């Protein structure tokens, strides 16, 4: 069966994947959910200085440290940036990359570089307010995203500040992401179509698009459907 490495988005830990991981394991797959450095239970001394390369190394270490092959490497939201970089570094260990409503990396550009000028200015204000970290969002951030009250409560109570350097340091690609077998999962309640950079990559014969009629956190709003999509990607 497949080996899945699941990486959560900004301010989240491996816990965000619990419901999806349980369903994949019940289907016989091996699942490794990753908490990136500086987040959740890995928020130790100096966590606020964690940079982008450390998040890439976190992912590669899980794959190489567990000697995984035929890996389906899954990134949600922010984590598409380190996931895309890690995918290019692991060579023949990779089976497929899956971006779940996520940013995608471009060589020399950061997560924030993909935002509009207004959104980047807003993020800079957020980082100033958080002393260099991106503070967790309140419940209003999760409105109209197909989330139950319980799911919103979990997101609000369990999210942790995110190291700001990971958002502003540039990506470094070992391989162009268009060369890698890739599925992009677009959550339609977070926007009707993928971002322009994703649309450009979808022209590659290596890429495919899958749509979900849910919000930006499908691992919490529709875990069974997301697990089904991931299992189908492996098969």
N, C-alpha and C positions, 0 to 999 in steps of 0.2 A: 504494500500500500504506500501512500504518499507520505512525504515528510514536509510539514508546513512550518514556516517560521513567520510568526505574526507580530508586526511592529505597530504599536499604537501611535496616535497623533500627539500633537503638542499638549502638555500638561496632564497627560494620561499615563497610566502604568499598564503592565501586562493584564491587570484585572479587567480592563475594558473588553478583552477578548474572551472572557470566561465562558459565555454562553455559546459562542461559535466554536471554541476549542472543545467543549464538552461534546458537541454534536459531531465534530470531525473525529474525535477519539472513539465515540460510540460506533462510528462507521469503520473503524479499524486503522485510521491514520495516526501517525506520530505527529505531535504538535508541540512546538516550542514557542511560547509567547514571551516576548522580550520587554523588559523594562529598561529604557535607555538611561544612561548615566545622568544623575542629577534630578531624577524624577521618582515620585512615589517612594518605594522602599529603598531606592538607591540615592536618596538625597542626603549624602554624607557630607563631611567637612569639605569645603571648597567647591560644592556642587554648582554654585552660581558662576564659576569660571569655566565650566565644561564647554568645549567648542564642538563645531560641526564634525571634525575628523574623529573625535571620540565616539560620536554616535555611529559613524560608519564602522569604526573598529568594534564597537559593541556587537553589531550585527554579524560581522565577519567572524568574530570570536565564537559566537554561538554555533555557527555553521561548521567552522573548522574544528573547534574544541569538541564537538560531538560527532565529528567525522561524518557529516551528513552529505548525501548525494541525492540527485533527483529532487532537489529542493524547490518547492513553490514558495517564493519569498513575497510576502504581502505587506504593503505599507499603506497606512491610512493618513490622510490629511498632510500635516507637516512631514511625517516620516517618509513620504515618497522621496524626499530629497536625499536622506542618507541611504534609503533602500536602493534607489537607482544607482548610487555610487557603489554600494556593497555588491550589487548584482554583477557589475562589471569586473569585480576583483576575484570572484570565487570560481571563475572558469567553468570546467565541466561539472561542477557540483550543482549548477543551476538547471532546473527544468523550466521554470517560467517565473516571470515577475508579474505581480498583480498590484495595481495601484487602485486603492479604494477611495474614490472621490478626493484624490490627493494632488498635491503639487508634484511636479516632476523636475528633476535636476537639469541644469544647463551648465556646461563647463565654464567656470569663472564667475558664475552668478549665485547669489544667495537665495534663500527662501523669500526674504523681503523684496529682493529685486524683481520678483514676478508680480508684485502688487502695483496698483495704480499709485500715482503721486499722493493722492489724498489718503489712501489706505496706509502708505508707508509713513506719512506724517503722523497718522493716528497711532501706528505701532511705535514710532519713536516716543510719542507721549506716554504710551503704555510702559515702555521700558524705563523711562525716566521715573515714572510713578513707582515702578517696582524695583528701583535701585539696580537696574541692569537685568531684571528678570521680567518675564511676562506673567502677570498675576492671573489666577483662575478667574473664569467668567461667572457671572451670576445667572440665576435661573432664566432671566429674560433672553439670554443668548441662545437658548434652546427651544424657544417658542416656534410653533408651526413646523417642526421637524419630525413629526410622526413618533414622538417619544412619549411614553407613559409618564405619569407623575413620579413613579418609582425610579424610572431611568433618569429623569432630570435630577432627582434628589441624589442619586448615586454620582452623577457627573459633577454636581456642585460640591458635594461633601468629600469626594475622593480625589478631585483634581488638585494638583500642586503647582506652585510657580515653576516656570520653564526657563532654563538658562538662556539668556538673551543672545549670547555669542553664537549659539547654534542657528539662530535665525538670520544673522547678519554676515556670517563668514561664508565665503564662496565654496561651491561644490567643485570637486576635481574628479573628472570622469576618466576611468581606465579604458573604457570602451564607449562609443556612442550608444545611447540608450535605444536608438532605432534599430540597432542590430540584434537586440535581445528579444526572445519570444516573450510577448507581453499582452496582458489583458488589462484594459482600463474599465473600471466599474464606475459609471456615472450615476449619482443619486439625484434624481430629477427634482426633488423638492428643494434642493440647494442650488438649482440653476437648470435651465432647459437643455443646455448643451455644454460640452467640455470647453475649457479655456482654449484660447487660440494656439498656445504652444502644444497642448495635447492634440488638438485637431491636426496640427502639422505632423506630429508623430504618427497619428493614425493612418496616414497615407502609406506608411511602411507595410509591406506584406507580412511582417512579423507581429504586427499589432492587431488586436481586435477590441471592439467596444461592446460592453454589456451594460444595460440600463436597469436600474432599480427604482421603483416608484416609492421612494422613501426619502428621509432626510439625510443629513451629513454624517450621522452616526449609526449606520446600518447594523453594526455589531450589537447595538443595544435596541434598535427599533425593529429590525427584522433579522435576528440571528439565524433562524432556520433557513431562510432564503439565501442569506449570504453564505452560510456553510454549504448549501446545495451548489451554489455557483462555484465556490472554491473546489469542491470535490469534482465537479464536472470539468473544471480547468485541468485538474491533475489527470483525469482519465482520458 
